[in-house]
Amino acid sequence: MEKVRFGIIGSGGIARGAHIPQLLSHGKAEIAWCADVSEATAKDAAARAGTADCGTDYVALLRERPVDAVTIGTPHNAHHAAVMAALEAGVHVCCEKPLAMNVAEAQEMAELARAKGVITFVPFSYWFVPAARLLKELIDQGHLGEILHVTGYYSQGNALTPNATMTWRFQKEIAGSGALGDLGSHLISLTYLWAGPVKRLTAQMKTFVHERKLPGSDEMGAVDVDDDVQLIGELASGGLINLSASRTYAGRNNYQRVEVSGREGGVVYDNSHPDELQVSLGRAWHERNAWATLPVGRQHRLTQLHTFVDAILEGKDPADVRPNFEVGLEVQKVMEAAQRSAESGAWVDV
Ligand SMILES: NC(=O)c1ccc[n+]([C@@H]2O[C@H](COP(=O)([O-])OP(=O)(O)OC[C@H]3O[C@@H](n4cnc5c(N)ncnc54)[C@H](O)[C@@H]3O)[C@@H](O)[C@H]2O)c1
């Protein structure tokens, strides 16, 4: 294959801001068509993608204008149908996070992908922050030893603004959850990258802003998702986690800070410093409570969708291309457990 031909399904914010520019910057990817339920949005994205081909019916486009792969950037309740249609067409699939509305959907998607043998990808973007990749390398090389703690938060303040309009992100029927799926899924995916699966947890979810202005109207609509989620739990490996994700933190635009601490050393990842980690590694350092800044190397810089394109061009084993649907499914299991726990108030197994 000389070039990978892509279809874009869902041509809104993430398609315009990430999928299209990342694919176009690869050099061996081209975009054949853009689809969106809004014809104007599909047309606008197609112009940006350098093609005239666009439409509102991705099933017809998949049938009539064959491609090698798709990216899916629709709201969450449309992921499952789009993924299943793309898999039935036998193409490689990149679907935005969170993979699905629930574990049952994610399981169906992962199963069909396995049966079709195609490459899958879920853009947990923060896996590609250079500092996050360096931390993964340090853990794999044994510098932290057995991981005892993953403690972190991901905070934004966009939901705090009183006049922020009601969008699909505040509606359970479309988004599935609020801060949990929007931000928590990223934090859970990073925990999985660094420390593996979660075994059991307890969580609480809270809504602070209960009504929002409906678009184009002075009327208010009810918010039925969480603005904030906090979970504590235990890893399958025995370590403990303490994670918090929120859209109601004053003064925060998109802030993540996670401390991963093991028997041999500790590391702080902070996404406002994507090219370095704070580290206290080895007994000589951690026994003196000494910390230093460790810069990332050139090898830690990657554009996330280039990973997907390269994997297709190189014919990689789908199991070796991560984060794939299997990772998306693991994250979904933790999300669903958090929702169950928040409803019941009990500890739950993942
Ligand atoms: N990886 C990240 O860091 C990141 C960042 C932002 C958003 N996202 C994810 O990207 C996805 C989309 O978010 P967004 O911010 O682009 O939303 P958006 O509302 O800007 O865009 C979604 C687009 O999908 C279209 N759409 C809706 N239903 C459709 C359907 N059935 N078929 C085709 N098109 C349909 C809408 O018309 C809209 O243009 C979500 O899963 C979101 O969580 C991921």
The ligand as a Tripos MOL2 file, in Angstrom:
@<TRIPOS>MOLECULE
LIG
   44    48     1     0     0
SMALL
NO_CHARGES

@<TRIPOS>ATOM
      1 N1         -8.8380   12.6020   22.2850 N.am      1 LIG1
      2 C1         -9.1510   13.7800   22.7900 C.2       1 LIG1
      3 O1         -8.3610   14.3960   23.4950 O.2       1 LIG1
      4 C2        -10.4930   14.3810   22.4660 C.ar      1 LIG1
      5 C3        -10.7060   15.7730   22.5340 C.ar      1 LIG1
      6 C4        -11.9650   16.2720   22.1890 C.ar      1 LIG1
      7 C5        -12.9810   15.4070   21.8310 C.ar      1 LIG1
      8 N2        -12.7460   14.0590   21.8110 N.ar      1 LIG1
      9 C6        -13.8060   13.1010   21.4530 C.3       1 LIG1
     10 O2        -14.1270   13.2840   20.0760 O.3       1 LIG1
     11 C7        -15.5020   12.9590   19.8580 C.3       1 LIG1
     12 C8        -16.1920   14.1500   19.2130 C.3       1 LIG1
     13 O3        -16.0050   15.2960   19.9880 O.3       1 LIG1
     14 P1        -15.9940   16.7590   19.3070 P.3       1 LIG1
     15 O4        -15.4450   17.6790   20.3140 O.co2     1 LIG1
     16 O5        -15.3750   16.6900   17.9710 O.co2     1 LIG1
     17 O6        -17.5750   17.0060   19.1600 O.3       1 LIG1
     18 P2        -18.2940   17.9530   18.0920 P.3       1 LIG1
     19 O7        -19.6790   18.1220   18.5840 O.co2     1 LIG1
     20 O8        -17.4550   19.1640   17.8220 O.co2     1 LIG1
     21 O9        -18.2980   17.0930   16.7350 O.3       1 LIG1
     22 C9        -19.0580   15.9180   16.5980 C.3       1 LIG1
     23 C10       -19.5580   15.8900   15.1530 C.3       1 LIG1
     24 O10       -20.2020   14.6190   14.9370 O.3       1 LIG1
     25 C11       -21.3560   14.8950   14.1100 C.3       1 LIG1
     26 N3        -22.2820   13.7680   14.2640 N.ar      1 LIG1
     27 C12       -23.1750   13.5480   15.2500 C.ar      1 LIG1
     28 N4        -23.7950   12.3530   15.0590 N.ar      1 LIG1
     29 C13       -23.2700   11.8220   13.9250 C.ar      1 LIG1
     30 C14       -23.5220   10.6350   13.1980 C.ar      1 LIG1
     31 N5        -24.4160    9.7280   13.6230 N.pl3     1 LIG1
     32 N6        -22.8310   10.4310   12.0410 N.ar      1 LIG1
     33 C15       -21.9310   11.3440   11.5930 C.ar      1 LIG1
     34 N7        -21.6480   12.5020   12.2500 N.ar      1 LIG1
     35 C16       -22.3110   12.7340   13.4080 C.ar      1 LIG1
     36 C17       -21.8790   16.2290   14.5920 C.3       1 LIG1
     37 O11       -22.7060   16.8570   13.6270 O.3       1 LIG1
     38 C18       -20.5720   16.9860   14.8330 C.3       1 LIG1
     39 O12       -20.1590   17.7020   13.6850 O.3       1 LIG1
     40 C19       -16.0440   12.5680   21.2340 C.3       1 LIG1
     41 O13       -15.9100   11.1850   21.3940 O.3       1 LIG1
     42 C20       -15.1110   13.2860   22.1940 C.3       1 LIG1
     43 O14       -15.0670   12.7280   23.4810 O.3       1 LIG1
     44 C21       -11.5260   13.5520   22.1010 C.ar      1 LIG1
@<TRIPOS>BOND
     1     1     2 1
     2     2     3 2
     3     2     4 1
     4     4     5 ar
     5     4    44 ar
     6     5     6 ar
     7     6     7 ar
     8     7     8 ar
     9     8     9 1
    10     8    44 ar
    11     9    10 1
    12     9    42 1
    13    10    11 1
    14    11    12 1
    15    11    40 1
    16    12    13 1
    17    13    14 1
    18    14    15 2
    19    14    16 1
    20    14    17 1
    21    17    18 1
    22    18    19 2
    23    18    20 1
    24    18    21 1
    25    21    22 1
    26    22    23 1
    27    23    24 1
    28    23    38 1
    29    24    25 1
    30    25    26 1
    31    25    36 1
    32    26    27 ar
    33    26    35 ar
    34    27    28 ar
    35    28    29 ar
    36    29    30 ar
    37    29    35 ar
    38    30    31 1
    39    30    32 ar
    40    32    33 ar
    41    33    34 ar
    42    34    35 ar
    43    36    37 1
    44    36    38 1
    45    38    39 1
    46    40    41 1
    47    40    42 1
    48    42    43 1
@<TRIPOS>SUBSTRUCTURE
     1 LIG1         1 GROUP 0 **** ****
